[in-house]
Amino acid sequence: MSISKRDAFAACCRYLGVTRLLSALPTKPILLVLNYHRIGNREETPFDSEVFSATAEELDEHVRFLKRRLHVATLDEAIEIVEKRKRPRGAAALLTFDDGYLDNYEAAFPVLAAHGVQGVFFLPTAFVGTDRLSWWDMIAYLVKHTRRRTIRLGIPPFPEFDLAALGAAQATSRITAIYKAEARESSEPFIGMLEEACGLPRPGGSVRCFLNWEEAAALVRGGMAIGSHSHNHSILSRLSDEEQLADLATSKRILEERLGVPVHALSYPVGSRNCFSSATREAAIQAQYRVAFSFYGGLNRFGAIDPYDIRRLHVFPAVARFRLRVALAAVGGNDWF
């Protein structure tokens, strides 16, 4: 198995004691928000392998390191920092999990509970308690299981993917990027086109991927926090202003009714800069969310945090790289690794 240059550099820093030295230095007053998706073995899924952020063992190592180095905040504490009602003494970390996969309950929850720290689980309410599959998992499934050597999409400029040359993972990543760039309100036309290109139908709902309401309630009872990941996991910026407000208000209402807790936080589906807009922010405000999280990188410096664009970092599972990146961010107040 190949190792990236950054992973190799981080391993060297750990071996030479650089990471340990950085971890002994004073930290900046920042809110470091780490974003996970699936927890488990990426090699065992028939769906999108790239959605896996870490194994349970890697998550355990991540949390151990964070507890030694930083203050692991609750969502309420993070909101106080964002709203300038509480200044962190140093760097504070917040652990967030998007999409509400079943493994968040089965694998992540036990790790967090064992360490006595809170995770924030952002749920797309239309998926909770259903056997639905996400559009990104359907894309990955079709690419992984096609017997065709070449996939040609039926949209200009009619891109073609040689699976033997690219491999399923890279082809999936490129096709997913095309979907995200397409101005579509529904995934159905795109998935239908990909079914035809791959020569097989999308998978049925024989495997439950997302947690149910009983499991979500158990997260709350166990001290975890719940937020909205919208209702349908649509890319919000593609919807009309009215549709965005309806989606976000519906998700908040359902979560509060089903779980009996106030819901103050939203994470934008996909979360890149083009996936939410000023209209999205206004919809979040009108739906009475106090904060909203993006997902395109960056740290949050106390006193200069936009409550409707709280930055989050993608998690790299390799423990040495995770430790070095967190240590550098906490000491330098920036994310360059």
N, C-alpha and C positions, 0 to 999 in steps of 0.2 A: 504494500500500500504506500503510495507516494505521500510526502509531507510537504506542505507549502513552505515557502521561504520565511513567511512571518511566523509560522509555527516553529520552524527550526531556530529562528532568531530568539523567540520567546523561551524555548527550551535551553538555549545557551545562557540567556540572562538568568534563568532560574538556577542553572548549574553553577554559574559564577557568583551567585549571591546578589546580583543587581536587583532582582525583584524584591528580595528580602530587605535590601537597603532602602529602596523606594518606599516600602511598606512601613518603614520606621519614621518617615518624614511627616511634618504637619500637612494637613489636607485643606483644600479650599472649601468655602461654604457653597457647595453645589448640590443639586439634586440629580443623582445619577439613576436614570430609569432604564432598567434592563428588560428587554422584551423576548419572551419565549413563545413558542407555539407548541408543537408536539414534543412529548417526552417519551423516549423509547429507542428501539433499534431501527434505524432507517433502512437497513438491509432487508428487513423482514416484511415490509409493507408492499401490497400490490398497488398502492396509490402514490401520492407525491412524497418522495423521499426527502426533498429539500425543505419540507415543512418541519422536519425534526430538528429541534434546537440542541438537544442533549439527551443522553441516557439518564436514567435515574441516578446512577452512580456518579456521573459527571455533575448533575445538578447538586447532589449532596456535597461534592467537593467545592462547587461554586459557593454554596451557602456557608460552608465552613470558613472559607476564605473571607467572605464578606463580613461575617460576624466578628472575625478577629480584627478586621481592618477598619470597617465603617460602621455607622449606625444604620441598621436595616429598618426603614420606616414603615409605618402603616399607611394606608391610603389617607386616613384622616390627618395624619401628621404631614403627609406630602401636600395635601390641599392647604393646610395652614402655612406651609413654606411658600407655596405658589401665591397665596393671597397676602403674603408678607406679614402674617400674624405670628409667625415663629421663625426665628433665624437659626439655621443649623449651626452647631458649634464647629463642625467640619463637614466633610462630605457625607451625605446621606444617600442610601440606595433604596430603590423601590423595585420590587419584583412583580412583573406583569406577565400575563399569559393570555394570548389571543385565541379565539375561535371556539373554545369550549369542547375540545376533543375529549373523549372518554378517558384517554390516558392522563389528562390533567388531573382527573379525580383518582384514578387508580395508581398512578406513578408519582406525580408531582406533589399531590396533597400529603401523602404520608411523609415525604422528605421534609416539607415545610413544617408540618405539625411536630415532627420529631425534634426539629431545631427551635421550635417556638417562635417562628417568624411568620409574617402574613404575606400571602400572595394575593394579587388582584386578578381576578378571572373575568375577562371580558367576553360576554356571551352573545351570539347572534340568535335572538329569541325564536326565529322561525325554524331553527335547526334543533333546538333543545327538545329531547324526548322523541325524536323522529329517526327514521332510517334514511334520511336524505343524504346525498353526497354533494360535496362542494364542486364548483366548476373546475377548480385547480386539481382536485383529485380525479375528476373524470378525464381531464386532459392527460394527466400522467398515466392513468390506467390504459387509455386507448393507445398511447405511444408505446408503453411497455409491452402490451399484449398483441399488437399488430404483427402479422406475419409478412407484411410488405417491407421491402428493403427501403423504399422511398415513400415519403409522405409529401404530397403537394396540396397546399391549401388553395381553396377556390376563391380567393380574394386578391385583388391587385396588390402588389405586383406578382401574384401567384408564386409565393416562395416555396422552395423545394428543400427537403431535408433528407440527406442520406444517412440512414440510421446506422449502417455499418461503419461509416466514417465518424459520425458524431457521437454515437452511443445514445441510449434512451434518455439519460439524465440531461445531457446538453440539449438534445432536441426538445425535450419537455420544457426546459428553461426558456428556449427561444420562442417556442409556440405560446407559452404563457405570457411572455413579454408582448407578443403581437396582440393577444387578447386584451391585455391591459391598455394597450395603446389605441385599440379600436373604440370608436365612440358608440358603444352599444348599451342600451338600457337592460337588455336581457341576455343571458348566456346561451339561450336555446339555439339561436341560429348558428352560433359559432360551434357549439358542441355537435349539432347535427351535421355541419360541414365536415368536422373532424372525424365523425363516425364514418362518413362516406369515404374520406381520404384514407382511413385506416382499414376499411373493409370489415368492421365489426361493430356491434352495438355497444353502447355504454353499459357499465355494470348495473345489475339490480341492487336493491337495498338489502341484501342478505346479511351484511355485516354492519352492526351499529357502530358508527364512528364517533358520535357526539354524546355527551352526557345527558341524563334526563333530569327532570325537576327534583326527584328525590335525592339524587346525587348533588345537585346544585344546593339544595337545602342543607345537606350534610356539610358542604364546604362552609356555609354560613355558620352553622352550629360549631364548626371546628375553628372558628376565628378568622376565616378567610374573608376577603372583600369581593363584592360582585359589581361589575360595571357593564355597560351596554357596548356591544360591538355592532350596533344597528339591529334592525329586525331581519332583513333579508340578505345581509352581507353584500349589498349592491355597492358599486363604486359611486359614492354619493354625488360627486361632481357631475355625473352624467344624468342625474335626475333633475326634474324641475324644482323650483323653490318649494312648491306645495308638497311635492312627493318627498322631498328631503325631510321637511318638518313632520309629515305624517309618519314616515318611517322611524325617525328618532323618538317621537312622542309615543308611538305604539310600543317600541322596545322598552322604554322606561316604564310605561304603565304595566306591561306584562310582568316585568321583573319585580316591580314593587308589589303587585298583587299576588304573584305566585310565591315569593320568598319573604314577604312581610318586612322588608328593610328599605330604607330610602336609598335611591340610586343617584349618586352625584356625578359619576364619571363616565365618560364615553371614550372609546378608541375608534378612530376612523378606519373602516375596512381598507386594507392594503396600506394606507397611511402615507404614501408618497405625496409630494407637493401638488401633483396634478389630480389627486383623488379627493381633495376637499377644497372648498373655495370660500370666499367671503359669505356667500349664501349659505354654505354648510355651517359656518361659524354662527351665523345669525339664527339658523334653525336650531342649533344646539342651545343657544341662549334662550330662545323662545320655548324650547322643550324643558327648560329649567335644569340643564346640566351646569354644574359649577366649573368643571374642568373637562378638557378633551385632549387626547394624546395622539400625536402623529407617529410616523415610523420611517424617518429618512435620515436618522443619525443626529448626533449633537448632544451636548450637555445643557444643563439648566443652571445658570448662575443666579444666586439669590438676589432679588431686587429687580431682575430683568427677565422674568419668566412670563411668557404669554400664556394665560390660562387656557386658551383654546388652540394652542400649538405647543404642547409640552413635548420636548424631544425625547426620543427613546433610542437605545442602541440595540442593534442586532447582536445576538449572543453567538460566539464561536465556541463550540463544545470543548476544544482542547484546553485542558486545565492550565497549562503553562501560559498559553496565550491569553486566556481569560484573566489570570492573575496579573500579568504584566499590563494589559490594557486598563484594567480597573485601577491599578496602582498609579500608572501614568496620569490617568484622568483625574484621580483624586488629588494628586500632588500638583499637577500643572493646570488643572481647570480647563483642559481642552482634550479633544479626542483626535489624535493623529495616527494611532496605531490600529 
